[in-house]
Amino acid sequence: TSTDGGWTFGADRVLTPLTGGWDIPVPGIERHNGMPVTATDLSNGKDKGSVYINFIDERNGDTDVFLLASRDGGKTWAAPVRVNDDPKGAAQMFTWMAVDPADGSVNIVFHDRRGLSGTMTGLTVARSTDGGRTFINHRLPVEPFDCCARATFLGDYNGIDAYGGRVVAVFPVLPATGDQRIMAATMRFQPGTQTLR
C-alpha cells in the first residue's frame, strides 16, 4: 500500500496463498497464467473505495476465477469469492476486470469451457452489483471455438471496461476458418442491477 502517490510502499503481505500463478497447465493451451488484476470502486455507491483483486487459481482442482475485496483501503481482506458459478470441473481462463465508476458494479470477462467438450471454449462476463460478494454469470453469444493450439498468446488480449451500466468486453477467438481475431461484445444493464436493457 502507498499513501504518497506511489513514491513509497509499505511492507509486502500475502493476501491469499495461490495454487497456480504464472504457469497454470490447461489442456490445449501452450501458455496460461492466473496473474492478478486490481481495480478500485470510485463510485458514490455503498462500496465506494473498495479495492478488488481478480485472479485465476486452482485451489478447487480446476482453474477458476476469484475475487478478493478490501473495504478499508487494503488493511483487511475478505475471503476469496469464486466468480464462475458452474459445477467444478470445467476450466475458466484469462480473466480481466473493470469496476464501473458510475454504479460500482464489478464486471469480469473470461474464457470459459463449461458445458463444452474437450478444448472447445466460449466467453463469459460475470457481474456483481453487491461489491463483489456475489456474481451473476452471463454467457456471451460467441460461437465456441477450439482453443488454443494455433495461438500461443491468446488470453493476453482480453479486456473489459464499464460505465453507467454499459459493459464492453474485448477478447480473442479462433474461428475454424482463419487466424486469431479480436472481438467485442457490449452489454447494457440498468445501472446498479443485473437487468439487461
C-alpha positions in Angstrom: 0.0 0.0 0.0 1.2 3.5 -0.8 -0.2 6.7 0.8 2.1 9.1 -1.1 1.1 8.6 -4.7 3.3 5.7 -5.3 6.6 7.1 -4.2 7.0 4.7 -1.3 5.2 1.4 -0.3 4.6 -0.4 2.9 5.6 -4.0 3.7 4.5 -6.7 1.3 1.8 -9.1 2.5 0.5 -12.4 1.2 -3.3 -11.9 0.9 -4.1 -15.5 -0.1 -2.0 -18.5 -1.0 -2.1 -19.2 -4.7 -2.3 -22.5 -6.4 -1.0 -21.8 -9.9 0.4 -18.4 -10.7 2.5 -17.7 -13.8 2.2 -21.1 -15.5 -1.0 -23.0 -14.9 -1.5 -26.0 -17.2 -4.7 -26.1 -19.1 -5.4 -28.7 -21.9 -4.9 -27.3 -25.4 -3.2 -24.1 -24.2 0.6 -23.7 -24.6 0.8 -20.8 -22.1 -1.7 -19.8 -19.5 -1.4 -17.7 -16.3 -3.6 -16.5 -13.4 -1.9 -13.2 -12.8 -4.0 -10.6 -10.8 -5.8 -7.6 -12.0 -6.5 -4.8 -9.4 -9.3 -2.1 -9.5 -11.0 0.3 -7.1 -14.6 1.4 -6.7 -14.6 5.1 -7.5 -18.4 5.4 -7.5 -20.5 7.2 -4.9 -22.2 3.9 -4.0 -22.2 1.9 -0.7 -18.9 0.2 -1.6 -17.1 3.3 -2.6 -13.3 2.9 -2.0 -13.3 -0.9 -2.1 -10.2 -2.4 -3.6 -10.6 -5.6 -5.7 -8.1 -8.2 -7.0 -9.2 -10.6 -9.7 -7.2 -13.7 -10.5 -7.2 -17.4 -11.7 -6.4 -20.2 -9.2 -6.6 -24.0 -9.0 -7.4 -24.3 -5.3 -10.6 -26.3 -6.2 -8.8 -28.7 -8.5 -9.5 -26.8 -11.8 -8.9 -23.3 -13.0 -11.5 -20.9 -11.5 -11.9 -17.1 -11.4 -11.7 -15.5 -8.0 -12.1 -12.1 -6.4 -10.5 -10.6 -3.3 -12.1 -7.5 -1.8 -10.9 -4.9 0.8 -13.3 -2.4 2.3 -10.8 -0.5 4.3 -8.0 0.5 1.9 -6.2 -2.8 1.9 -5.9 -3.1 5.7 -8.0 -6.3 5.8 -9.3 -8.6 3.0 -12.4 -10.8 2.8 -12.0 -14.5 1.8 -11.7 -15.1 -1.9 -15.1 -15.3 -3.8 -15.4 -17.8 -6.6 -16.7 -15.8 -9.6 -17.7 -18.5 -12.1 -20.9 -20.3 -10.9 -20.6 -23.6 -12.8 -20.0 -27.0 -11.1 -16.4 -27.8 -10.6 -14.5 -29.5 -13.4 -14.5 -27.0 -16.3 -11.7 -24.6 -17.0 -12.0 -20.9 -16.8 -9.1 -18.8 -18.1 -7.6 -15.4 -18.9 -9.6 -13.2 -16.6 -9.8 -9.4 -16.7 -11.9 -6.9 -14.6 -13.4 -3.4 -14.6 -15.3 -1.6 -11.9 -18.0 0.8 -13.2 -17.2 4.3 -11.7 -20.9 5.3 -12.1 -22.6 2.4 -10.3 -19.7 0.5 -8.6 -20.5 -2.8 -10.3 -17.7 -5.3 -10.7 -17.5 -6.8 -14.2 -15.2 -9.7 -15.2 -14.6 -11.3 -18.5 -13.0 -14.7 -19.0 -12.7 -17.6 -21.4 -15.0 -20.5 -20.3 -15.2 -24.2 -21.1 -18.3 -25.0 -19.0 -20.8 -27.2 -20.9 -18.4 -27.8 -23.7 -16.3 -30.8 -24.7 -12.6 -31.2 -24.9 -10.8 -27.9 -25.6 -13.9 -26.1 -27.0 -14.1 -22.6 -25.4 -16.6 -19.8 -25.0 -16.7 -16.5 -23.2 -18.5 -15.3 -20.1 -19.0 -11.9 -18.4 -19.6 -12.2 -14.6 -21.2 -9.1 -12.9 -21.6 -8.2 -9.3 -23.8 -5.4 -8.0 -23.1 -6.0 -4.3 -19.5 -5.1 -4.0 -18.1 -8.5 -5.3 -19.9 -10.5 -2.7 -21.9 -12.5 -5.3 -21.8 -12.7 -9.1 -24.3 -13.5 -11.9 -22.6 -15.1 -15.0 -23.7 -14.0 -18.4 -22.7 -16.2 -21.3 -21.6 -14.2 -24.3 -23.2 -15.1 -27.7 -19.9 -16.2 -29.2 -19.6 -19.4 -31.3 -17.4 -21.8 -29.2 -14.0 -22.4 -30.7 -11.3 -25.0 -30.3 -8.7 -23.4 -28.0 -5.8 -22.7 -28.5 -3.1 -24.6 -30.3 -2.9 -22.1 -33.0 -2.4 -19.0 -30.8 0.3 -19.0 -28.1 -0.7 -15.6 -26.7 -4.5 -16.0 -26.9 -5.5 -14.6 -23.5 -3.1 -11.6 -23.4 -5.7 -9.6 -25.4 -8.7 -9.8 -23.0 -10.0 -6.5 -21.8 -13.2 -5.0 -20.3 -14.5 -1.6 -19.4 -17.7 -0.4 -17.9 -19.6 2.9 -17.4 -23.1 3.7 -16.4 -24.3 0.1 -16.8 -22.7 -0.3 -20.3 -20.1 -3.1 -20.2 -17.8 -3.6 -23.2 -15.6 -6.8 -23.3 -12.9 -7.4 -25.9 -11.3 -10.9 -26.4 -9.6 -13.1 -28.9 -11.3 -16.0 -30.7 -10.0 -18.7 -33.0 -12.5 -19.4 -35.8 -12.0 -22.7 -37.6 -11.6 -20.9 -41.0 -8.8 -18.4 -40.1 -6.4 -16.8 -37.8 -7.0 -15.4 -34.4 -9.4 -12.5 -34.3 -10.2 -9.9 -31.7 -14.0 -9.5 -31.0 -16.0 -7.1 -28.8 -19.3 -7.6 -27.0 -21.5 -4.8 -25.5 -24.0 -5.4 -22.7 -26.3 -2.7 -21.4 -27.5 -3.1 -17.9 -29.8 -0.9 -15.9 -27.2 0.8 -13.7 -26.6 -1.0 -10.4 -28.6 -4.0 -11.5 -28.4 -7.3 -13.4 -31.2 -6.3 -15.7 -30.2 -6.1 -19.3 -31.8 -3.3 -21.3 
